[in-house]
């Protein structure tokens, strides 16, 4: 949200000005407090700017994907990691982009327990 980013920027400028003014009067404790809070406010502004740019980039990518899908030129999804072809879903690399739950397959016993838990929850609801 641009308003929040602007508010953080304004707060940073005002706190830095207050810190400079208190430094000119040799109020070192107050100067440290003002400048310390200004640093945190500056970090908040940077975080909001980064989030806004990420949202804009995501919207742009989604629009491009929709446009490619409409034309029939949709690219195949990229691999999730280096072992994506040979692993058959069982073992993945440390740099895998899939969620952790999707990186491994359940053994038969684990699947039976999971099914039993699902049945128990369905019966109790």
C-alpha positions, 0 to 999 in steps of 0.5 A, a space after each residue: 500500500 503506497 499510503 503506508 509506504 509514504 507514512 513510513 517515509 514521512 516518519 523517517 524524515 521527521 524522526 531524522 530531523 528531530 534527531 538532528 535538532 536534538 544533536 545540535 542541542 547536545 541531547 545525546 540520549 534523545 538523539 540516539 532514540 530519534 535516530 534509532 526509531 528512524 532506522 526502524 521506520 526506514 526499514 518499514 518503508 523499504 519492506 512496504 516498497 519491496 512488497 508493493 513491487 512484488 505484488 506488481 511483478 506477480 500481477 504482471 507475470 499472471 497477466 503474461 501467463 493468461 495472455 500466453 494461455 489465450 494464444 495457446 503458447 503456454 509454456 510448460 512449468 519449470 522443474 522444481 529442483 535438480 532431481 525433479 525427473 529421476 526422483 519420482 516424487 520420493 527425494 528432492 533436492 534442498 533447493 526444491 521449490 515444492 512445498 515440504 509436504 509434496 516432496 516425499 511420498 507416504 509408505 503404505 502404513 503411513 497412508 493407512 494411518 492417514 486414511 484412518 485419521 481422515 475417516 475418524 475426523 469425518 465420523 466425528 464431524 
